């Protein structure tokens, strides 16, 4: 049996420990019953899924089944794409959602019903999807970060950073992002920025920016409601320097998909965006804090991988 035909099953135990043993035994039995060859690993620390996926990809494995949430999916994507094998091989990824936010799974109408997700996987329907990429420098070293859902700067990044800090003390809960948003939105200050893309250039003060491959973030919020991960484009929304009134009137629109209708919001689509801002020492990628030194270049890799979908 060739490695290219086997599935690597990467399991994030922390993405909801309750009933874990029952769910995993059910999954592995279904794989065995279906005659699907696989190897499975359980992550043990933050960033472990990157190392696991990279190691298997370098060995020639092409199929990855992720049991976990947005962060685990993002780590696996980074592990795979950091090897460069996507340039010459047909990659495939699948997910059984187990996280708290599950924004990526929400786009595909996948729930935490693990039996339903396993059936979706077994049916094997797939389509090609895009992957986002951020190129930047840190401590003089050139780096790349890949993302499956979205990246954020300014307030967006600060809220994710604060959310991840809260998780250390109270655990993972779906309301944490909203709590962090409400605690930061009225205190966060705009900072200078410059942006250039084929479609337009901008500069001034940046309050928040989200660049999306998928439409959901923060546990169901829709900062870029029209983003789809198979059109070869990134959707960008931003607010430069909103007033108190702008913030008050804009917050409800994040939840109903009408944020782009607010007059303070600017948006456009592009394949590549160059951004220079000192608004924070980090950006967020799929809910993970990434430290960097500006400028950054955000681009899309069209049809970079196949995903098992409903």
C-alpha positions as CSV (number, residue, x, y, z in Angstrom):
1,X,0.0,0.0,0.0
2,X,1.6,3.3,-1.1
3,X,1.8,6.2,1.3
4,X,0.1,8.4,-1.3
5,X,-3.1,6.4,-0.9
6,X,-3.2,6.3,2.9
7,X,-5.0,8.8,5.1
8,X,-3.2,10.6,7.9
9,X,-5.7,11.1,10.8
10,X,-4.6,14.0,13.0
11,X,-6.6,14.3,16.2
12,X,-6.6,17.3,18.5
13,X,-7.6,15.9,21.9
14,X,-8.1,19.4,23.4
15,X,-10.8,20.2,20.9
16,X,-13.6,18.9,23.2
17,X,-12.5,16.0,25.4
18,X,-16.0,14.8,26.4
19,X,-16.9,11.4,24.9
20,X,-13.5,11.5,23.1
21,X,-12.8,7.7,23.4
22,X,-16.3,6.8,22.1
23,X,-16.0,9.1,19.1
24,X,-12.5,8.0,18.1
25,X,-13.3,4.3,18.5
26,X,-16.4,4.9,16.3
27,X,-14.3,6.7,13.7
28,X,-11.5,4.2,13.5
29,X,-14.0,1.3,13.3
30,X,-15.8,3.0,10.4
31,X,-12.5,3.5,8.6
32,X,-11.6,-0.2,9.1
33,X,-15.0,-1.3,8.0
34,X,-14.7,0.8,4.8
35,X,-11.3,-0.7,4.1
36,X,-9.7,2.8,4.2
37,X,-5.9,2.6,5.1
38,X,-4.8,5.1,7.6
39,X,-2.3,6.1,10.3
40,X,-3.4,8.3,13.2
41,X,-1.7,10.7,15.6
42,X,-2.9,12.7,18.6
43,X,-1.5,16.2,19.1
44,X,0.2,16.9,22.4
45,X,0.8,20.7,22.3
46,X,0.1,23.9,20.4
47,X,1.7,23.7,17.0
48,X,2.2,19.9,17.1
49,X,-0.2,19.4,14.2
50,X,2.1,21.5,12.0
51,X,5.0,19.2,12.8
52,X,3.0,16.0,12.3
53,X,1.5,17.1,9.0
54,X,4.9,18.4,7.7
55,X,6.6,15.1,8.6
56,X,4.0,13.0,6.9
57,X,3.8,15.2,3.8
58,X,7.6,15.0,3.4
59,X,7.3,11.2,3.5
60,X,4.9,11.3,0.6
61,X,1.5,11.2,2.3
62,X,-1.2,13.3,0.4
63,X,-4.4,12.7,2.3
64,X,-5.1,14.3,5.7
65,X,-8.2,13.9,7.9
66,X,-8.3,16.4,10.7
67,X,-10.4,15.9,13.9
68,X,-10.4,19.3,15.5
69,X,-11.3,22.9,15.0
70,X,-10.2,25.9,13.0
71,X,-6.8,26.1,14.7
72,X,-6.0,22.4,14.0
73,X,-7.1,22.7,10.4
74,X,-4.8,25.8,10.0
75,X,-1.9,24.0,11.6
76,X,-2.3,21.0,9.3
77,X,-2.5,23.3,6.3
78,X,0.7,25.0,7.4
79,X,2.5,21.7,7.9
80,X,1.5,20.5,4.4
81,X,2.2,23.6,2.5
82,X,5.4,24.5,4.2
83,X,6.9,21.5,2.4
84,X,6.2,22.8,-1.1
85,X,4.7,19.4,-2.2
86,X,1.5,21.0,-3.4
87,X,3.3,22.1,-6.6
88,X,3.6,18.6,-7.9
89,X,1.0,16.4,-6.1
90,X,-2.8,16.1,-5.7
91,X,-3.4,16.9,-2.0
92,X,-6.7,16.2,-0.2
93,X,-8.0,17.3,3.2
94,X,-11.1,16.5,5.3
95,X,-12.4,17.5,8.7
96,X,-14.5,16.2,11.5
97,X,-15.2,19.4,13.5
98,X,-14.5,19.3,17.2
99,X,-13.6,22.9,18.1
100,X,-15.5,25.7,19.7
101,X,-15.7,28.3,16.9
102,X,-15.7,25.9,13.9
103,X,-16.0,28.8,11.4
104,X,-14.4,26.8,8.6
105,X,-16.8,23.9,9.1
106,X,-19.8,26.3,9.4
107,X,-19.2,27.6,5.9
108,X,-19.7,24.0,4.6
109,X,-22.8,23.5,6.9
110,X,-20.9,20.9,8.9
111,X,-21.7,20.5,12.6
112,X,-20.2,18.8,15.6
113,X,-22.4,15.8,14.9
114,X,-19.4,13.5,14.5
115,X,-21.4,10.6,13.0
116,X,-22.7,12.9,10.3
117,X,-19.2,14.3,9.6
118,X,-17.8,10.8,9.3
119,X,-20.5,9.9,6.8
120,X,-19.6,13.0,4.7
121,X,-16.0,11.8,4.8
122,X,-16.9,8.2,3.7
123,X,-19.0,9.5,0.8
124,X,-15.8,11.1,-0.5
125,X,-17.3,14.0,-2.5
126,X,-14.7,16.7,-2.9
127,X,-13.9,20.0,-4.6
128,X,-10.8,22.1,-5.0
129,X,-10.4,25.0,-2.7
130,X,-8.1,28.0,-2.4
131,X,-5.5,28.6,0.4
132,X,-4.3,31.9,1.6
133,X,-0.6,32.8,2.2
134,X,1.1,35.6,4.2
135,X,4.8,36.4,3.5
136,X,6.6,38.4,6.1
137,X,9.9,38.9,8.0
138,X,10.6,38.1,11.6
139,X,14.0,38.8,13.2
140,X,15.5,39.2,9.8
141,X,14.2,35.8,8.6
142,X,11.7,35.4,5.8
143,X,8.7,33.4,6.8
144,X,5.3,32.3,5.3
145,X,2.1,31.6,7.1
146,X,-0.7,29.8,5.3
147,X,-4.4,30.2,6.2
148,X,-7.6,28.4,5.3
149,X,-10.1,30.9,6.5
150,X,-8.9,34.4,7.2
151,X,-6.2,36.8,8.5
152,X,-6.7,39.9,10.5
153,X,-4.8,43.1,11.5
154,X,-5.4,45.9,14.0
155,X,-8.4,45.3,16.3
156,X,-9.2,41.9,14.6
157,X,-5.7,40.6,15.7
158,X,-5.9,42.2,19.1
159,X,-9.3,40.5,19.9
160,X,-7.9,37.1,18.8
161,X,-4.8,37.6,20.9
162,X,-6.9,38.6,23.9
163,X,-9.3,35.6,23.3
164,X,-6.4,33.2,23.3
165,X,-5.1,34.6,26.6
166,X,-8.5,34.2,28.2
167,X,-8.6,30.5,27.1
168,X,-5.7,29.8,29.4
169,X,-7.7,30.7,32.4
170,X,-11.3,29.7,31.5
171,X,-11.0,27.2,28.8
172,X,-12.4,27.3,25.2
173,X,-15.9,28.7,25.1
174,X,-17.8,30.1,22.1
175,X,-18.6,33.4,23.9
176,X,-14.9,34.3,24.5
177,X,-14.4,36.0,21.2
178,X,-17.5,38.2,21.7
179,X,-16.3,39.0,25.3
180,X,-12.8,40.0,24.0
181,X,-14.4,42.1,21.2
182,X,-16.6,44.1,23.5
183,X,-13.7,44.7,26.0
184,X,-11.3,45.9,23.3
185,X,-13.4,47.7,20.6
186,X,-13.9,51.0,22.5
187,X,-10.2,51.2,23.7
188,X,-8.4,50.2,20.5
189,X,-6.7,53.0,18.6
190,X,-6.1,53.4,14.9
191,X,-2.5,53.4,13.6
192,X,-0.9,54.5,10.3
193,X,-1.0,52.0,7.4
194,X,-0.2,51.7,3.7
195,X,-1.8,49.2,1.4
196,X,-1.3,48.4,-2.3
197,X,-3.0,46.0,-4.6
198,X,-3.7,45.8,-8.3
199,X,-7.2,47.1,-7.7
200,X,-6.3,50.1,-5.5
201,X,-3.9,51.7,-3.0
202,X,-4.8,53.2,0.4
203,X,-3.1,54.8,3.3
204,X,-4.1,56.7,6.5
205,X,-5.1,55.2,9.8
206,X,-6.1,51.6,10.3
207,X,-8.6,50.5,13.0
208,X,-9.3,46.9,11.9
209,X,-8.8,44.7,8.8
210,X,-9.9,41.2,7.9
211,X,-8.8,39.4,4.7
212,X,-10.9,36.3,4.1
213,X,-10.9,33.1,2.1
214,X,-14.1,32.0,4.0
215,X,-16.9,34.2,5.2
216,X,-17.0,33.3,9.0
217,X,-14.8,34.3,11.8
218,X,-14.9,34.6,15.6
219,X,-17.5,31.8,16.1
220,X,-20.0,32.8,13.4
221,X,-19.3,36.5,12.8
222,X,-19.4,37.6,9.1
223,X,-16.8,40.3,8.5
224,X,-16.5,39.3,4.9
225,X,-20.0,37.9,4.2
226,X,-19.4,37.2,0.5
227,X,-16.1,35.4,0.7
228,X,-16.0,31.9,-0.8
229,X,-12.9,29.6,-0.8
230,X,-13.1,28.6,-4.4
231,X,-13.2,31.8,-6.5
232,X,-9.4,32.5,-6.6
233,X,-9.8,35.8,-4.7
234,X,-9.3,37.3,-1.3
235,X,-12.1,39.4,0.2
236,X,-10.9,42.4,2.2
237,X,-12.9,44.6,4.6
238,X,-11.5,47.4,6.8
239,X,-12.4,50.4,8.9
240,X,-9.9,53.3,9.1
241,X,-10.9,55.5,12.0
242,X,-14.5,54.9,13.2
243,X,-16.2,57.1,15.6
244,X,-18.0,55.9,18.7
245,X,-21.3,56.1,16.8
246,X,-19.8,54.1,13.9
247,X,-18.7,51.3,16.3
248,X,-22.1,51.2,18.1
249,X,-24.0,51.0,14.8
250,X,-21.6,48.6,13.2
251,X,-21.3,45.9,15.8
252,X,-24.8,44.4,15.2
253,X,-24.0,44.1,11.5
254,X,-21.1,41.7,12.1
255,X,-23.7,39.1,13.1
256,X,-26.3,39.5,10.4
257,X,-24.0,39.6,7.3
258,X,-24.6,43.3,6.5
259,X,-21.3,44.8,7.8
260,X,-20.2,45.9,4.3
261,X,-23.3,48.1,4.1
262,X,-22.0,50.3,6.9
263,X,-20.6,53.6,5.6
264,X,-17.4,53.4,7.6
265,X,-16.4,50.0,6.0
266,X,-14.3,49.8,2.9
267,X,-14.0,46.5,0.9
268,X,-12.7,45.1,-2.3
269,X,-11.4,41.8,-3.7
270,X,-7.9,40.9,-4.9
271,X,-5.4,38.1,-5.5
272,X,-2.5,39.8,-3.8
273,X,-2.3,42.6,-1.2
274,X,0.8,44.4,0.2
275,X,0.3,45.9,3.7
276,X,2.5,48.0,5.9
277,X,1.2,48.8,9.4
278,X,2.6,49.1,12.9
279,X,-0.9,48.4,14.4
280,X,0.3,45.7,16.7
281,X,3.3,43.4,16.7
282,X,1.2,40.5,15.4
283,X,-1.6,39.5,13.1
284,X,-4.1,36.6,13.4
285,X,-4.4,33.7,11.0
286,X,-7.3,31.4,11.5
287,X,-7.5,32.5,15.1
288,X,-3.8,31.9,15.8
289,X,-1.6,34.8,16.8
290,X,1.4,35.2,14.5
291,X,4.2,37.7,15.4
292,X,5.8,39.6,12.5
293,X,7.7,42.7,11.3
294,X,5.9,44.7,8.6
295,X,5.4,44.8,5.7
296,X,3.5,41.7,4.8
297,X,2.2,40.3,1.5
298,X,-1.1,38.4,1.5
299,X,-1.9,36.3,-1.6
300,X,-4.2,33.5,-2.7
301,X,-3.2,30.0,-4.0
302,X,-6.1,29.0,-6.3
303,X,-7.4,25.5,-6.2
304,X,-4.4,24.5,-4.0
305,X,-6.0,21.4,-2.4
306,X,-9.1,19.2,-2.6
307,X,-11.4,19.1,0.4
308,X,-14.0,16.5,1.3
309,X,-17.4,18.4,1.4
310,X,-21.0,17.6,2.0
